[in-house]
Amino acid sequence: MSNGKGPIHERFALIFLFVGLGLFAFGTFWQAVSPWLSMRNIPYQKMEDIAKNIPPEFFELAEDYPEAFEKHFGEVGEEAFIKALTAGKKAYIAEACWHCHSQYVRPVSREEERYGKVSYPSEYQNAMHLPQLLGTRRVGVDLSREGGVHSNDWHLAHFEDAQGVTDDTVMPNYPWFFDEDGEPNEKGLGVTAYMQWLGSWVEDDTYQLPSN
Amino acid sequence: MSNQNTGIVNYTFVKFHIIFAMVYLVIVMLLGLIYSLQLVHLNFLPEFSWLSPGRLRMVHTNGAVYGFITNGFLAGMYWAVPRLTGYRVFNEKYVGWFLAIALQVAVLGTVVMILFMGLAQGVEWGETPQILDPIITAWLVVMCIQFIVPIYKTGKDRPLYAANWYLIIGLVWVIMVYFMGNFIPQYFVPGVAGAAVTGTWIHDAVGLYVTPIGWGLMYYFVPVLLKKPIWSHALSLLGFWGLAFFYPLQGVHHYLWSPIPMYAQYAAVICTVVLELAVITVIVNFLMTLRGDAEQLKSNMAIRWVFIGTINYAITCLQCAFHVLLTTQKVIHFTDWVPGHAHLIMFGTFGFWLMGFFSYLWPKVFGKESYSRKAEEIAFWTIALGLAVMWGDLLAAGLVQGFEWWGLELFMDTVRNLTPFWLIRTVTGVSIFVGAACFVYNMVMTIVKGNDLQTEGGAA
């Protein structure tokens, strides 16, 4: 491209092609493509596959808030579960929950004792982790083993008035997760269903430390 | 690199982008400040969804990178690239205004869509809504053409100076990096592999966009500010190859001890430590160029911003080489240590460099003397001290948090114990905000009331 004079490493074409394109490709292969190649054989679960295992808390949610549930998700079942998880994930991303709550338990720092079973790759190979929500920060607790730890009512009360439920918590309130009559709306029910789904597939009764 | 090329620099764009960079800087700082209040239980308006701390946080980071730093880089490049190459940028009338307007539309669109419509994307540092991603990618291609054409032209005449190498790779990399980070984990690669891609993007946004363009501009501004050549051409060569080889290889270090395969984690850790060597070459090169002229740190604000930024850079990169180790990660991962580090690199280094460039450029492009030395001093000291205290405070908070988690203290107790640290952080935030306000005040008053600049050698 360039017939510039001077040493070759100071020429436009070399810098543009070799450094700009080549080394980027090399680095990206190592750091992004090769982990993907390592895990390409893990079966990918679509929302329909996820919905085959509905945690019991979801049925309780339908019983406790029948009108709101019916209105937003219809009859309780696989279809409703997909709708609820999708709505929950949407709100989880929109409110940046994932900026204060991580979703992986590390094999170090006694996290297994605090949160439960150490995370493994296959539990992330699903539509709920597209885009992935592992998170990089814990202002609040890790959520990857949250399912079943608290009741539905606890979660909803916590979204409405976190400080009223947990003393001194720094979590914001989410009054827009509720209708004007105080009933949870699509977002409130969705995020609650999402919380109860997280880690529900882990058959492991490791002792979990209470959060407060 | 003297003032002989004044005729080919378009002052309008330099002014335009500096103004918008500062507008976004003030907004971004204000949002960060409001966010920090949540952590000390001072959320005054909890019922407004568009003031929810989570949403503010995303605008805070994205506004910093796309609003403040990108506008600042454009201002710097509109000034530096024609002077480095001897050619005008590709096209000012159409491309220049397209870049200028489209960037502000994209940033404002991001703000509105994240705050008011809840349309954030679930990719860290890429929370700009999905609908804007193709537009931003196209915008980056246009930005690349705008500045790479003059560099290409000058490459035909003579060997390229180091600043140009960095600008070339920065402009090329950012397109690919942005595409990779915003599309692949969003639509194609789920789960843990998606996390590896996201980590690569988070890292590359800083390492393959902000860093090379920041270094490129510094390789122009340092010799110009000090009025003497860069200390070592050989070191700039070493730093360039070190950056180019090792920087793209460390994305996974954002997800250490995660289920991502360990070989990728080891590679990331080793390359991050080695990268420290490349960074040292740059820091040594800048500081050795300063050698003999350190007295100017007192008298020249631009030189002071730039070199205190360089010292912050040395600190933050040394910190990086140490805290990326898997052992250290056991404690400090997920803690406040990380935001402390991030503030020192994004604002303490690249932000300070931009403030230095602006201090130098603003009087020049308006032909006015800087209005108030006092305001400049207040701005510098409140920001520099505020940031230093914030950094130390968040580091300490991170250690407390990390060890308390490891010690299996009740989670809520670990939150309660952090309140004093978060309180100090808010105070430092106020200090930094006051500094930024003084900086802006001085810029405004320079235009309104500043004396005309004495013409020297064709500048002004």
Interface residues (C-beta under 8 A of the other chain):
Chain A: M1 S2 N3 G4 K5 G6 P7 H9 E10 R11 F12 A13 I15 F16 V19 G20 L21 L23 F24 F26 G27 T28 W30 Q31 A32 S34 P35 W36 S38 M39 R40 I42 Y44 A91 I93 A94 E95 A96 C97 W98 H99 C100 S102 Y104 R106 P107 V108 S109 R110 E111 E113 R114 S119 Y120 P121 Y124 Q125 N126 A127 H129 L130 P131 Q132 L133 L134 T136 R137 R138 V139 V141 Q163 T166 D167 D168 T169 V170 P172 N173 Y174 P175 W176 L209 P210 S211 N212
Chain B: Q38 L39 H41 N43 P46 E47 S49 S52 P53 G54 R55 R57 M58 G118 L119 A120 Q121 G122 V123 E124 E127 I148 I151 Y152 G155 K156 D157 R158 P159 L160 W165 I168 I169 V172 W173 M176 V177 M180 I184 P185 Q186 Y187 V189 P190 G191 V192 A193 G194 A195 A196 V197 T198 G199 T200 I202 L208 L237 F240 A244 F245 Y247 P248 L249 Q250 G251 V252 H254 Y255 W257 S258 P259 I260 P261 Y263 A264 A267 A268 Q329 K330 V331 H333 F334 T335 V338 P339 G402 W405 W406 L408 L410 F411 M412 V415 R416 T419 W422
